[in-house]
Amino acid sequence: MNSLATELNNMLQEQTPAVYQMLSKLGREMYMPKGIITQSAEASEKAHKFNATIGMAVKDKSPMFIDCIYGNLKMFMPSDVFTYAPTTGKMDLRKAWNEKMLKENPSLKGKQFCLPIVTHALTHGLSVVADLFCDDGDYVVTPDKFWGNYRLTFNVRRGGSIATFATFNNENGFNVDGLLATVEECGKLKSKVILILNFPNNPTGYTLTPAEAAKLAQGLKKLADSGINVVAVVDDAYFGMFYGDCMKESLFALLAGSSPNLLAIKMDGATKEAFAWGFRVGFITFAATTDKDESQTLAALEKKVAGNIRGVISNCAHPSQTAILSALRNPAFYEQRKENVEILRARAMKCKQALSGGKYDDQFTPYPFNSGYFLCIKLLKADSEKLRMHLLNNYGVGTISTNSSDLRIAFSCVEVEHIEELFDIVYKGCKDLE
Ligand SMILES: Cc1ncc(COP(=O)(O)O)c(C=O)c1O
């Protein structure tokens, strides 16, 4: 049991033993990690200069948004706002997201997948997938640089056993061999393996190159064909924020239909890619193949998801679904989104420039990044948590410590003209701690 959970349990036992006795097994194991949310809350109090902690995007001290979402909120019909939405989401929204997926992932054409099912954003979608596929002791394979919330969703809530591999290889590329070896190893111990892949990645900001993606997809197909049941969860939270020489389609498009033993699951959210964090609109899409009838498999899975949604939250909020649908129907959507992505691209390029000059190399070096909201630096001397606290308390700069050597920087929240200064301060902070 996590020590934070034990701490809470001890407190309850001391204060109100009866309440402790009432808790379920999951209730006893539950805790709030001292992760991004806690670090970011500290930063919102103290990071008066730069707050590069949270996975949102900021411009001119205000959240970035898209006019075609914001402008429409007052214009909707009461029936599109106040009534219950269907359990699996508004049908027109599901169709519109499907169209968007096909437009942005041409390789999906001709493949069998279900209409995206609406969730209360990505975290909820991931928890639905965990409920349906993850049992006590099941292996959940993911790169060692992963979004920490997978731990609560798959490990704490469902008892999955997280098995990681080094994210990058010696050539500073994605460690496809490590991934395949870990899936194979786990597959020998248990015939089912859940794999979570997230590109653009949180925290590193890395997306696979087309060659890495092809190698990964071929390798996974081979493992699945050899008899390992692979649940391949593709977390596309930051889809579309591609700045470099990386794959511009989802890995889901390559995995879909590749083996009868591989179930590909695409997790989407308007959250990050449509700059609508508080709306809580996400999607789950399954792709399966069989020599029988895929459509029946997909329909059965959709019903299982519906049952899970019904039993946990009944249905997802209707006004946000209406707002996102209206944005997707607005011809300005892609152009407006592109404007924001271009701002993020300029910041990413500025980060690359600042980090490539050798100026900071005795204290930190970046991990590869080419996409998303974040980058991660590897600290060569300083302890990451000590540095984070030092930067916050002495310079008013908020960052996220993801482990003892890595610091995540959300360039999505720092204006381009401040980026060099931000790295200068991080460098100075490292020097102070020497
Ligand atoms: C990789 C990844 N997946 C999922 C999420 C959760 O997104 P949502 O806010 O839609 O639940 C995040 C949020 O930070 C994330 O970084």
Ligand as a Chemical Component Dictionary entry (heavy atoms), coordinates in Angstrom:
data_LIG
# 
_chem_comp.id                   LIG 
_chem_comp.type                 NON-POLYMER 
_chem_comp.pdbx_formal_charge   0 
_chem_comp.three_letter_code    LIG 
# 
loop_
_chem_comp_atom.comp_id 
_chem_comp_atom.atom_id 
_chem_comp_atom.alt_atom_id 
_chem_comp_atom.type_symbol 
_chem_comp_atom.charge 
_chem_comp_atom.model_Cartn_x 
_chem_comp_atom.model_Cartn_y 
_chem_comp_atom.model_Cartn_z 
_chem_comp_atom.pdbx_ordinal 
LIG C1 C1 C 0 -1.169 11.953 -21.375 1  
LIG C2 C2 C 0 -2.435 12.441 -20.762 2  
LIG N1 N1 N 0 -3.523 11.678 -20.857 3  
LIG C3 C3 C 0 -4.689 12.077 -20.314 4  
LIG C4 C4 C 0 -4.798 13.273 -19.651 5  
LIG C5 C5 C 0 -6.119 13.641 -19.011 6  
LIG O1 O1 O 0 -6.859 14.489 -19.772 7  
LIG P1 P1 P 0 -8.323 14.950 -19.336 8  
LIG O2 O2 O 0 -8.143 16.287 -18.702 9  
LIG O3 O3 O 0 -9.065 14.995 -20.628 10 
LIG O4 O4 O 0 -8.879 13.956 -18.400 11 
LIG C6 C6 C 0 -3.677 14.094 -19.505 12 
LIG C7 C7 C 0 -3.774 15.347 -18.743 13 
LIG O5 O5 O 0 -2.834 15.935 -18.295 14 
LIG C8 C8 C 0 -2.466 13.661 -20.088 15 
LIG O6 O6 O 0 -1.360 14.416 -19.998 16 
# 
loop_
_chem_comp_bond.comp_id 
_chem_comp_bond.atom_id_1 
_chem_comp_bond.atom_id_2 
_chem_comp_bond.value_order 
_chem_comp_bond.pdbx_ordinal 
LIG C1 C2 SING 1  
LIG C2 N1 SING 2  
LIG C2 C8 DOUB 3  
LIG N1 C3 DOUB 4  
LIG C3 C4 SING 5  
LIG C4 C5 SING 6  
LIG C4 C6 DOUB 7  
LIG C5 O1 SING 8  
LIG O1 P1 SING 9  
LIG P1 O2 DOUB 10 
LIG P1 O3 SING 11 
LIG P1 O4 SING 12 
LIG C6 C7 SING 13 
LIG C6 C8 SING 14 
LIG C7 O5 DOUB 15 
LIG C8 O6 SING 16 
# 
